């Protein structure tokens, strides 16, 4: 058999080393960086990437509403999303925010799965999309996928619930609010040139109070105290954190394990790839 000419070999290498298209490159990064897909082989990652789409959402755009049939799962390349439920009084209670590197939502597999809760884009976002029928077929071909799915879900919620029960039952409102602000900083904080960190609006004071187990009036009083001390300041587009170290000390003053608590949220909703650093 005749050996291939040396002239053809450089071209072959160039073809092999050709970068992936932007959509495929982002999809592969997000798939490889998320624990749902940790246990499946590389060929399964490639299979998913070949079937991924890309979509852009604008701030305020609804992604899905509760009870709607599941059409896709989403991997966040940029921007952020809020998942929330609505009470009988019309109030919105945020369940979680999903940031770059994360995938959402969890849903129960079945013939006609539906979304739990509502999802809205809260910062202009680019997402990778995988149709629900593709995920169903993926699970049939590589059933070990469900191991990663439920391990991540169980680990995140077990850790979160333990920490949340302790936080709400054993620590005062100042600590609870400081922990909440620190978690929001981790998710959405935007460093500024002067060393401050901008935190754009992340809920009304009534909603924040519901999240930390306090009334709107008490939350407002604590924020005013922190403002007088020079830890924070209000601005037109949110809150500016001027002294993170003081807030961190406030969160730890009664012995709460802030690092473990925040990690239990982040491990579930922020990916481990470089996408999560964008």
CORGI-V180946 format. One record per helix or strand. SS is the DSSP state (hx for helix, st for strand). FROM is the first residue (numbers start at 0). LEN is the number of residues. Records with the same first field share a line. If there is no record, write none. Layout:
BEGIN
SS=FROM-LEN  FROM-LEN
END
This chain:
BEGIN
hx=5-11  21-11  34-3  41-8  131-10  144-26  172-16  204-8  215-13  243-9  257-12  273-4
st=52-5  61-3  68-1  71-15  91-8  102-2  113-1  117-14  189-2  196-3  231-4  237-4
END
